[in-house]
C-alpha cells in the first residue's frame, strides 16, 4: 500500500468538505494579520469584495482564447494600456500579460537572447551582467536559457556598482539586468546610468520592476523622490511588473512591457509545425486564468489614480511609523529605501533571533542573509495590527537581550520548516541537496 495520501474511494459530503477546508484555512496565517503584505483592502471592503466578485465571475475562463472573445480582448488591452502609461511608455510601447515575475523575467531574457542571436550571431556563449542584488528568478531564468549570469558585488553602501558592471562587460555580454527596487535592499538601481552604459555598448537593458512598477508612480504623485527607472529612461528595452503585488490583482497576474514593437517581436514563440495551425500565446505559458486580469481591470476602474495614490499615502504612513519606532528600539536600525520594502538590521543582536521570536508571536517574516536583516514588504495595516507589530517587535528584542528567548526555542530564519509541516516537494529538494552536499547553480 502506498504511503501517499489517497483519493477518497467515495466522495465526501459537501458539508464535510466545507468543514475540513474551513479548518485548514483557519490554521493559516490570516491575510489581515501576521504579515505586512497584501493587506491593503481589508479596510476597504468594497474594493476587496469587488475583486472577489469579478474573479468569481470569470474564474472558469481560459485567457489563452481571448482572441475569440472581443470583450476579453478589451479587458486585456485596457489593462496593458494602463500599465504602459504607468511605466513611462508611449504610443510605440507594447505589453504582455504573464503569470508572475518569473515568467515576466523569462520573457525579457528570452527576447534579449533572440535579439542578440540576430544582431550578434558571433556570440555562442551569451552573458548577462547584473548587480549581486538581482532577484533569484533572474538567475533561474538564465539557467533555463543557458545564459551565463555575471553578478557584480554591491558598493559598500549596498548600491549597485556601475563602474564594476561596466568592467564586467565583455565580448560575450548581451545585456544588463537591474531592479526597481531590488528585493534584498529595497533600493532602485541607477537605471539612468545603466541605460547610458547599455546604449554605449549596444546592450539590452531589462529592468525587473516586479515590486515597484505599480506603486512607485503613486509615490511620485505624493512627492516622494523616486530615481528614474522605467521605459522613459533611454536604454531600457523591457520592464517587468507584477500586478499581483501593489496593483492588488488576485494571483497570478504580471506584465512584461516593451519599449516598442521592435523589442516585443523578439518575444513570441509561434508554433506551426503541428496539425492545428498557428499556436501563439501571450507569454511562455498557454492556458492561464482570465479571472485575475478581469479583477484588476475592475480595481483599476473602481479606484482610479486617486484611489491608488491614497493607498500609497497610507502605505507611506505605515512605513514611516515603523521607521520611527525602530529608531527607538536599542540595537535596531532601518536601511534607507526607495520604495515599499524595508529592512531592519542590528549590529548588537542576532537579527535572525528576532525573526524567530516574531514567528512565535504569529508574524511570518522574511529575511536577508547578506548582510543579515529582517525583510518587510510594507503595506497598509489597520492601526490595531500596526501597533501590535511594533509592540511585538520591541518585546522580541527585549526577550532576546534578557535571555528569555534563546535560539533553541525560536523558529528558523527563512529556512525549511519541520518535516511534518513543509511541502513535500520542498522537503524532497532539501534532501537531494543535503545528499549531494551542495546547493550550487549546477542543480
FIKE-147775 format. One record per residue (C-alpha): residue in three letters; x, y, z. Coordinates in steps of 0.05 Angstrom, whole numbers, plus 5000, padded with zeros to 4 digits. Layout:
ALAXYZ
...
This chain:
UNK500050005000
UNK502850684981
UNK504351165038
UNK502051744995
UNK495452075011
UNK489851734972
UNK483851984934
UNK477651804976
UNK474151194948
UNK467451554952
UNK466152294950
UNK465252645017
UNK459253065031
UNK459153805013
UNK458553965088
UNK464553525106
UNK468953815052
UNK466954515071
UNK468354395144
UNK475254085131
UNK477454635083
UNK474955165132
UNK479254845186
UNK485354845141
UNK484155565121
UNK483355775194
UNK490055455210
UNK493655905161
UNK496456595176
UNK490657095166
UNK491557565107
UNK489758145151
UNK494957995205
UNK501357625216
UNK504757925155
UNK505558615126
UNK503858495052
UNK497458405012
UNK493058735065
UNK491359395033
UNK483959285021
UNK481858945084
UNK479659625109
UNK476359795042
UNK471159255037
UNK468159504971
UNK474759434934
UNK476158754965
UNK469158494951
UNK469258764880
UNK475758404865
UNK473057744893
UNK466357814857
UNK469557954789
UNK474657394799
UNK468956914814
UNK465057144753
UNK470956984707
UNK474056404745
UNK472855874692
UNK475256294632
UNK481756094598
UNK485556714576
UNK489156304523
UNK482956414480
UNK481957164488
UNK482857224413
UNK475956904407
UNK472457394453
UNK472358144438
UNK470358314509
UNK476057914538
UNK480858244489
UNK478358924512
UNK479658744584
UNK486858544568
UNK488159134523
UNK485559634573
UNK489759354629
UNK496059344587
UNK494960044562
UNK494260294634
UNK500559914654
UNK504560204596
UNK502460914615
UNK504360794688
UNK511160524666
UNK513161134625
UNK511460824558
UNK508961174496
UNK504861024434
UNK510260554409
UNK510660144473
UNK507659454479
UNK505958964534
UNK504258234550
UNK500757914609
UNK504257354647
UNK503356924708
UNK508457274752
UNK515357564759
UNK518956924740
UNK515356874674
UNK515957614661
UNK523457594671
UNK523756964628
UNK520357334571
UNK525257914578
UNK531557484577
UNK528757044522
UNK527457654478
UNK534357914496
UNK537557264475
UNK533657244410
UNK535457964395
UNK542857804407
UNK542457194361
UNK540157654305
UNK544658254319
UNK550757894347
UNK550957204314
UNK558357144333
UNK556457044406
UNK555756304422
UNK556156354498
UNK551856954517
UNK552757314584
UNK548557794624
UNK551358274676
UNK547558474738
UNK548658734808
UNK549358204863
UNK542458434888
UNK538858184826
UNK532857744841
UNK533756984845
UNK528756884789
UNK533557224740
UNK538856704758
UNK533656164749
UNK531656424680
UNK538856494658
UNK540055764676
UNK534055544635
UNK536155964575
UNK543555764581
UNK545756484593
UNK551656594639
UNK549957064697
UNK555557524717
UNK553957884782
UNK557858474808
UNK558758594883
UNK555059184913
UNK558459814935
UNK559859905010
UNK553160255017
UNK549659664983
UNK548260064920
UNK549559764851
UNK556759874827
UNK556160184758
UNK563660204748
UNK564159474767
UNK558459294719
UNK562059674663
UNK568359284678
UNK564658624674
UNK562258744603
UNK565958344552
UNK565358084481
UNK560057564502
UNK555658054540
UNK548658144510
UNK545158524565
UNK544658844633
UNK539258694685
UNK537559164742
UNK531959264793
UNK526859784814
UNK527359664872
UNK531859064884
UNK528858554933
UNK534558474984
UNK535959204997
UNK529759574974
UNK533360094931
UNK532360274858
UNK538660134819
UNK541860704779
UNK537760554717
UNK539461204681
UNK546961074687
UNK546060354666
UNK541760574607
UNK547561004582
UNK552160414591
UNK547459964551
UNK546960464494
UNK554460564492
UNK555759814486
UNK549459644446
UNK546659204501
UNK539459044521
UNK537659334589
UNK532058984626
UNK529159274690
UNK525958794740
UNK520759254770
UNK516258694794
UNK515859034862
UNK515859764841
UNK512259834775
UNK505359934804
UNK506960324868
UNK512860784852
UNK508761224804
UNK503961374861
UNK509761514909
UNK511962034858
UNK504962334857
UNK505862434933
UNK512462804924
UNK516962214942
UNK523862234909
UNK524061624863
UNK530161514818
UNK528861444744
UNK527460714728
UNK522160594675
UNK521160574599
UNK522161324595
UNK529561214611
UNK533961184549
UNK536860484541
UNK531360104577
UNK528459594528
UNK523959184574
UNK520859234643
UNK517358704686
UNK511958904736
UNK507458484780
UNK500158684782
UNK499058184838
UNK503758584883
UNK501959314890
UNK496859314835
UNK492958844882
UNK490658374828
UNK489057674852
UNK494757204836
UNK497357034786
UNK497957674746
UNK504158024720
UNK506558414660
UNK512558464614
UNK512859134579
UNK516959324518
UNK519859984495
UNK516959854425
UNK514259304379
UNK521459204357
UNK523258914425
UNK516658534431
UNK517958194364
UNK523657804395
UNK519057544449
UNK513957104413
UNK514456354401
UNK509756204343
UNK508755454331
UNK506255204264
UNK509354514257
UNK503354124282
UNK496453944255
UNK492354524283
UNK495755124252
UNK498755724288
UNK499555664363
UNK501356314398
UNK500756544470
UNK501957194508
UNK507856924546
UNK511156254559
UNK505055904588
UNK499055714547
UNK492755634589
UNK492256174642
UNK486556474682
UNK482857084657
UNK479857204726
UNK485757594756
UNK486058044694
UNK478658184698
UNK479358324773
UNK485058824763
UNK481059154707
UNK475459254756
UNK480059504811
UNK483559994765
UNK476960294744
UNK473960294814
UNK479860614848
UNK482561054793
UNK489161404801
UNK486561774862
UNK484961114897
UNK491860824885
UNK495161484907
UNK491061464972
UNK493260754984
UNK500460954972
UNK499761515022
UNK497261035075
UNK502860555059
UNK508061105068
UNK504961265135
UNK505760545158
UNK512960535133
UNK514361185170
UNK511460935235
UNK515660305232
UNK521960705217
UNK520461175275
UNK519160605324
UNK525360215303
UNK529660825316
UNK527360805389
UNK528960065399
UNK536159995424
UNK540459605376
UNK535859625315
UNK536260065253
UNK532860105185
UNK536160185118
UNK534460755070
UNK530060505014
UNK526660784952
UNK520060404954
UNK515459974995
UNK520759485020
UNK524059595088
UNK529859245122
UNK531359225196
UNK538359025219
UNK542559035282
UNK549859095300
UNK548558865371
UNK543958255369
UNK542957675321
UNK537357925276
UNK535657205259
UNK533357115330
UNK528657705323
UNK525457375262
UNK524656735303
UNK521757105363
UNK516857465318
UNK514956805289
UNK513056555358
UNK508457155362
UNK505056965297
UNK508757415248
UNK511357075185
UNK517257505166
UNK522657415113
UNK530057545120
UNK536157785082
UNK542457365093
UNK547857815065
UNK548158255105
UNK543257985157
UNK536658365162
UNK529258295171
UNK525758395104
UNK518958745107
UNK514258825048
UNK510459435073
UNK503059505061
UNK497059845092
UNK495459565161
UNK489859735209
UNK492360165266
UNK491059585314
UNK495259105274
UNK500859605264
UNK501359755338
UNK501359005353
UNK507158905304
UNK511159475335
UNK509859235406
UNK511558515388
UNK518058755355
UNK520059145417
UNK518358555463
UNK522158065419
UNK528558475424
UNK527558555499
UNK526657805507
UNK532957655467
UNK537158155506
UNK534657875572
UNK535857155552
UNK528556985556
UNK528656785482
UNK534256315460
UNK536056015392
UNK533555335413
UNK526555595426
UNK525756015364
UNK523255865293
UNK528355815238
UNK530456425198
UNK527956355127
UNK529255615128
UNK525154995115
UNK520054845169
UNK519354195207
UNK518653585163
UNK511453485181
UNK509654195161
UNK513954315100
UNK511154185030
UNK513553505005
UNK516853794943
UNK520954264986
UNK523053735035
UNK524953284978
UNK529153834946
UNK532753965012
UNK534153225020
UNK537153204950
UNK541553804963
UNK543853525030
UNK545252854999
UNK549453174945
UNK552853624995
UNK551554284960
UNK546354754931
UNK550155034872
UNK547155324809
UNK549154694772
UNK543054374803
